[in-house]
Amino acid sequence: MAEGKNSGDENFGILLGWSSTPAGERIALKMQSTRKIVESDEDVREFRYFLSKEQAVQLGNYLFTVVGETAPAPRKRGFFRRLMGG
């Protein structure tokens, strides 16, 4: 990677938001960030990643650990939900 005068600054930003969608056996993750106060659409950078489901779980668990939280326990399906197919 080429080292430039501002190369360190280009690698950091503020996360504005993200979304994810299933993509077959993978997860499509879209993240938006900026390096300054957003004044126009050009100030927002958008990155797209494809993660395996295992990578998505590892990332989620890592983020819970970093902030000192635990992942929520999976909800058990009740009788009514199973009966209704949900």
C-alpha positions in Angstrom: 0.0 0.0 0.0 1.4 3.4 -0.9 2.1 5.7 1.9 1.0 9.3 1.2 0.9 12.5 3.1 -2.7 11.9 4.1 -2.9 8.1 3.9 -3.6 7.7 7.6 -6.5 10.1 7.5 -8.1 8.3 4.6 -8.5 5.1 6.6 -10.7 6.5 9.3 -14.2 7.9 9.4 -17.5 8.0 11.2 -19.9 5.2 10.7 -23.2 6.7 9.6 -25.2 3.5 9.1 -25.4 0.1 7.7 -27.8 -2.4 6.3 -27.6 -6.1 5.5 -29.5 -8.5 3.2 -29.3 -12.2 2.7 -27.3 -13.1 -0.5 -27.6 -16.9 -0.8 -25.1 -18.5 1.5 -23.6 -15.1 2.3 -24.7 -11.8 3.9 -24.4 -8.6 1.8 -23.3 -5.8 4.2 -23.5 -2.1 3.1 -21.8 0.5 5.3 -21.9 4.2 4.9 -19.3 6.6 6.5 -17.9 10.1 6.3 -14.7 11.8 7.3 -16.4 15.2 7.9 -19.7 16.8 8.6 -22.1 15.7 5.8 -23.0 18.7 3.6 -23.8 16.8 0.4 -24.1 13.2 -1.0 -20.5 13.4 -2.1 -19.4 13.5 1.6 -20.8 10.0 2.2 -18.7 7.0 1.3 -20.4 3.6 0.7 -18.7 0.3 1.1 -20.2 -3.2 0.3 -18.9 -6.4 1.7 -20.0 -10.0 1.3 -19.5 -12.1 4.5 -20.1 -15.8 5.1 -22.6 -16.4 7.8 -19.8 -17.6 10.0 -17.9 -14.3 9.5 -21.1 -12.4 10.3 -21.5 -14.3 13.6 -17.8 -13.8 14.5 -18.1 -10.1 13.8 -21.2 -9.7 15.9 -19.8 -11.7 18.8 -16.5 -9.6 18.6 -18.4 -6.3 18.7 -20.4 -7.5 21.7 -17.2 -8.5 23.5 -15.5 -5.2 22.7 -18.3 -3.2 24.3 -18.5 -5.5 27.3 -21.9 -6.9 26.4 -23.2 -10.4 25.8 -25.2 -11.5 22.7 -28.9 -11.9 23.4 -30.1 -15.5 23.9 -32.1 -16.9 21.0 -35.8 -16.7 21.7 -37.5 -20.0 22.1 -40.4 -20.6 19.8 -43.7 -21.0 21.6 -46.4 -23.6 20.9 -48.6 -21.0 19.1 -45.8 -19.9 16.8 -45.0 -23.5 15.9 -48.7 -24.2 15.3 -49.0 -21.2 13.0 -45.7 -22.0 11.2 -43.9 -18.9 12.5 
